[in-house]
Amino acid sequence: MADPSTYRPAVGSIPESPGVYRFRDVGSRVIYVGKAKSLRQRLNSYFADVAGLHPRTRQMVTTASSVEWTVVGTEVEALQLEYNWIKEFDPRFNVRYRDDKSYPSLAVTLNEEYPRLQVMRGPKKKGVRYFGPYAHAWAIRETLDTLTRVFPARTCSNGVFKRAGQIGRPCLLGYIGKCAAPCVGRVSAEEHRGIVDDFCDFMAGRTEQMMKRLEREMAAASENLEFEKAARLRDDLGALRRAMEKQAVVLGDGTDADVVAFAQDELEAAVQVFHVRGGRVRGQRGWIVDKVEEVTTGQLVEQFLLQVYGGVDEQTGVGEAGEAVPREVLVPELPDDADVYVELLEELRGGKVSLRVPQRGDKRSLMETVERNAKESFARHRVKRSSDLTARSLALSELQEALELPDAPLRIECIDVSHVQGTNVVASMVVFEDGLAKKSDYRRFSVTNGTDDTAAMAEVVRRRFARHVKDEQDRRDEQGVAAEEGRPRRFAYPPNLLVVDGGAPQVAAAARSLEELGVVDVAICGLAKRMEEVWLPGDPDPVILPRTSEALYLLQRVRDEAHRFAITYHRQKRSTTMLVSLLDDVPGLGETRRKALMKEFGSLKRLRAATVEELMAVPGIGRRTAEAVQAAIAEPADPAGVADPGGAAGPADPALETTTAPSGPAERGTPRSGAGRTAEVGRVAS
């Protein structure tokens, strides 16, 4: 624990200008980013009386070993720089907004030739327009079921769409009038996009124009004695009115606003937002905030405005968190520098923005409703947090005791190898921090030298920790760019515990690799799948954890996640390898054209689904070659070996291309995970 007085800046050296400051730890990693109207006044508050600081703030300043700052011209510039640095460095002591659950949105894929309406979760994508988020996916499907009667846009997947075009027959929705069936040419791409545009206008709140237009068309059809058309338009009007009735009018003046409320304790806060567009509640979203320092409600509002609306795309008006800046933001308490935040929001929106606390009337009533939702959400989270924290803390303490570790293993990495009889050897590395998966740190490796489990395991461990050793050398080099700039490095954090999927041979191989690299501060254990035994380096007998042990359950979750991730990569690689081998036998198809086909279609499944015309669209492929390709891939060589990759995929690091293989007997042709044995002839080890 550092003494803040050892790195306190000299008196008078801190400017009084606005700016952004960064605290770093002994490893030069940024652990806290903050902004200040006066850097001198703000930074001096951290060093005046450490004992009087909030416990979390005191932990931050005692963890840090240096502080630096950057002077900017205005407070708005400070806000933008603070947002960029928080996004870049992900400081552990900054307040973080994380979704309290995965909220689905209604997405319209405007970036496709034939846009699709669908339920979508996760990060927002460019070229896709979103409505919501909704509290439940069924609410979106119910809305779509009602509106596709009036706006018959496609809702099918790309595979279904392409297959319908190939056979010349639409799906059921096309027959019952809930899809315009562009797949079979009933409408052109331009006509279908017009349908989608009308749908977007209706969802965006321009409902009155749509209703009046349908009423005029219905009246005109009736006058022309087209009674069937008039009846159809009448039913469409009824469907639109039903859809509108499900969205309660909460603000009669047609206000566009986001209404924000908080519920909190000393450790965390729950945030709820109602998105009101055209006076109706169009969506709802929630976050859970980790309070890593003492913050007021006004400061939580600051972080909300910065993180939820920050980084808005100039073309779409949607921020990093996927939220567009509305005309009005209603909050329970104004931040100290409210004018600065209003200026930032107006800059992001490109128009007037009102930030205020509602005092009376409908808006105050709506704020109270949002507050009730925040309190209910927080109560549910606290119950879940209590049980989760207890179980995770118990698991980590049990692991520490059972494996005789000096500290609880707060960061656990697990390596798993997957292969089929020594071919297509790949490996995965998954990371758990505080007992929870950290998917951003997942890595996958392609093993070239390892022909069995132990050799592959040794190679993976050696390559993973060789990067760690290199990072440590760069950090100690004062002239190194990484140490100078403090940029986050992908493998700067070594684990407290390295888990390998396997028994004594795999553990011994991993231990040898660490010993060769001189890494002595990482504990190793192996989990043998057959009896769920825990093996330690050099021990002739395994450690047997009770079947009801939280520690064993944690190790099993880590191992199973590593196995899932390895199998995903292995199947993907097998599919690519099979595609290459099938195309090798096609006459007249050279390496250049083969690469062009692989780049265009990517997988054997997509290539099989392609028509001759689609194959001919690839440069250099004529009709005769396209027909030869179709004939070559018509009969799969190994149907069980082809699978679409699924699950979370961490970024593949070229310098860490390695593979971990669990061992043990399994059904032929299917990668499986085992422990304590290498691959046998006629068996598959993964």
Order of alpha helices (4+ residues) and beta strands (2+ residues): beta-beta-alpha-alpha-beta-alpha-beta-beta-beta-beta-alpha-alpha-alpha-alpha-alpha-alpha-beta-beta-beta-alpha-beta-alpha-beta-alpha-beta-beta-beta-beta-alpha-alpha-beta-alpha-beta-beta-alpha-alpha-alpha-alpha-alpha
